[in-house]
Amino acid sequence: MESQVRGGTRWKRFAVVMVPSVAATACIGVALAQGALAASFSVSGQSFKVTTKQLDGTGFSQYGALDEGYTLDGKKTVHPVAVSAFKQATIKSLCQSVVTPNIPVLGNVSLILRAGDGATPVEAENLYIDVAQLEADATFRGIDIGVAAKDASKGPGMKGGGEQANPYGFAQQADSVTLKDVKQTAWATTAGTFKLSGLKMSLSTGVKECY
């Protein structure tokens, strides 16, 4: 799946996310919120791709939600997501890519961020990832499937802040999880802390992505 790039853009619209996101769990069926209107924040018109060699997390939960945001030409839109949350996470060999389309003269411009390739992995606390698509080999420990989202106490809790999620909808939780060979497309990420060891960033013309 290619990163979603829609509509034309001008130089003033050329903006890319400077903090990477990570995958959080294997995608399964989730119950999406109905009737909620307010989002925690409006997402951009660009999804981003992420790969990791391995993610080890503790205090995991996941529930369905809707991300309100914009297309690149400024129209309102909504994306269904699985919000995956960790109290603590370490990530080895993190790569994030974002493609901004149709820049005058240059055409497509790609941003790639890498971190955690050395002996010190990426570290995160109270990490939330709004996932649209995910592939990984996953091992869950102490997993509960089918709990109400508001009662998923093993994770850091629901985001709050007016997010579009049903607290009585489907959720799952686990004491810990290991994800290997992760490929992910996401719309947003938030974290209490995000320590990126060995961070490297590069910009180039054309479409160049983590996968």
C-alpha positions in Angstrom: 0.0 0.0 0.0 1.5 3.3 -1.0 1.2 6.3 1.3 -2.0 8.2 0.6 -1.2 11.4 -1.3 -4.2 13.3 -2.7 -4.7 16.6 -4.5 -2.3 19.4 -5.4 -0.1 21.3 -3.0 1.9 24.5 -2.7 5.2 25.3 -1.0 3.3 26.7 2.0 1.6 23.3 2.4 4.9 21.4 2.4 5.1 20.2 6.0 6.2 16.8 7.3 6.0 15.2 10.7 9.4 15.3 12.4 8.8 12.7 15.1 8.5 9.0 14.1 5.7 6.7 15.0 5.9 3.0 15.7 3.6 0.0 15.2 1.7 -1.3 18.2 -0.2 -4.5 17.5 -1.7 -6.9 15.0 -4.9 -5.5 13.5 -8.1 -7.3 14.3 -11.8 -6.3 14.0 -12.6 -3.3 16.2 -15.9 -1.5 17.0 -15.7 2.1 15.8 -17.3 5.0 17.6 -20.6 6.2 16.3 -22.0 9.7 16.8 -18.9 11.2 18.4 -17.7 14.5 16.7 -14.7 15.9 18.4 -11.2 14.6 17.7 -8.2 14.9 20.0 -6.5 16.8 17.2 -7.0 17.1 13.4 -4.6 14.9 11.4 -2.8 16.0 8.3 -3.7 14.9 4.8 -0.7 12.5 4.7 -0.4 9.1 6.3 3.1 7.8 7.0 4.8 4.4 6.8 6.8 2.8 9.6 9.0 -0.3 9.8 10.7 -1.7 12.9 12.8 -4.8 13.4 11.3 -5.4 16.9 9.1 -3.7 19.3 8.8 -4.8 22.9 6.1 -3.2 25.0 4.4 -3.5 28.4 1.0 -2.3 29.4 -0.8 -2.7 26.1 -4.3 -1.8 25.0 -6.1 -1.2 21.7 -9.5 0.2 20.7 -11.4 1.6 17.7 -11.6 5.3 16.9 -12.0 7.8 14.2 -9.4 10.4 13.3 -10.8 13.7 12.0 -8.6 15.6 9.7 -8.0 17.1 6.2 -7.1 16.2 2.7 -4.1 18.0 1.2 -6.4 20.4 -0.5 -8.1 21.4 2.8 -11.3 19.3 2.7 -12.5 17.8 5.9 -12.3 14.0 6.2 -12.4 11.1 8.7 -10.2 8.0 9.0 -11.1 4.8 10.9 -8.2 3.7 13.0 -7.1 1.2 15.7 -5.6 3.2 18.5 -2.8 1.1 20.0 -1.3 2.2 23.3 1.7 1.2 25.5 2.8 2.3 29.0 6.4 1.5 28.0 8.0 0.4 24.7 11.4 -0.2 23.2 11.9 -0.3 19.4 14.9 -1.6 17.4 15.7 -0.3 13.9 12.9 2.3 13.5 12.2 3.8 10.0 9.5 6.3 9.2 8.8 7.8 5.8 6.4 10.5 4.6 5.9 11.5 0.9 4.7 15.0 0.0 3.4 15.1 -3.5 3.4 17.6 -6.3 5.9 20.2 -5.1 6.5 22.8 -7.8 9.6 22.1 -9.9 10.6 19.1 -7.7 7.6 16.9 -7.9 7.3 14.4 -5.0 9.5 14.9 -2.0 10.3 12.1 0.5 11.3 12.4 4.1 12.9 9.3 5.8 13.8 9.2 9.5 15.8 6.4 11.1 16.7 5.7 14.8 17.6 2.9 17.1 19.9 1.1 14.7 22.8 0.8 17.2 23.0 -0.8 20.6 20.5 1.6 22.2 16.9 1.2 21.0 14.2 3.9 20.7 12.3 4.3 24.0 8.8 5.6 24.6 6.4 6.1 27.5 2.6 6.5 27.3 2.7 5.9 23.5 -0.5 6.1 21.3 -0.5 5.2 17.6 -3.5 5.6 15.3 -3.0 2.6 13.0 -4.6 2.2 9.6 -2.8 -0.9 8.4 -0.3 -3.3 10.0 1.7 -6.4 9.3 3.9 -8.1 11.9 4.7 -11.3 13.8 3.1 -10.7 17.2 3.3 -12.5 20.6 0.9 -11.3 23.3 1.3 -12.2 27.0 -1.7 -12.1 29.4 -4.1 -11.0 26.7 -7.8 -10.1 27.2 -9.9 -9.8 24.0 -13.3 -8.2 24.1 -13.2 -5.8 27.1 -14.9 -2.5 27.1 -12.5 0.2 25.9 -12.8 2.3 29.1 -12.0 -0.8 31.2 -8.8 -1.7 29.4 -6.7 -1.0 32.5 -3.5 -2.8 31.5 -2.6 0.0 29.1 -2.2 3.7 29.7 -6.0 4.4 29.3 -7.9 6.0 26.5 -6.5 9.2 25.1 -9.2 11.5 26.2 -9.2 15.1 25.0 -12.4 14.7 23.0 -11.2 11.8 20.8 -13.7 10.0 18.6 -13.9 6.7 20.5 -16.7 4.8 22.1 -15.7 4.0 25.7 -18.2 1.1 25.7 -16.9 -0.4 22.4 -14.6 -3.3 21.7 -11.0 -3.3 23.0 -8.2 -5.7 23.8 -5.4 -5.5 26.3 -2.2 -7.5 27.3 0.4 -7.4 30.0 3.1 -7.3 27.3 3.7 -7.8 23.6 6.5 -8.4 21.2 6.2 -7.4 17.5 8.8 -8.5 14.9 9.3 -7.4 11.3 6.7 -4.6 11.5 5.2 -2.8 8.5 2.7 -0.1 9.4 0.7 2.8 7.9 -0.6 5.3 10.5 -2.2 8.7 10.7 -1.0 10.0 14.1 1.1 9.3 17.1 1.4 10.8 20.6 3.7 10.0 23.5 4.6 11.3 27.0 8.3 10.8 26.1 10.0 9.6 22.9 13.8 9.0 23.1 15.3 8.6 19.6 18.8 7.2 19.8 21.0 7.8 16.7 18.3 9.8 14.9 19.0 10.4 11.2 16.9 12.3 8.7 17.1 12.7 4.9 15.1 14.5 2.3 15.1 13.5 -1.4 13.0 13.9 -4.5 10.9 11.1 -5.8 8.9 8.4 -3.8 11.2 6.7 -1.3 9.6 4.9 1.6 10.5 2.5 4.4 8.6 -0.3 2.5 
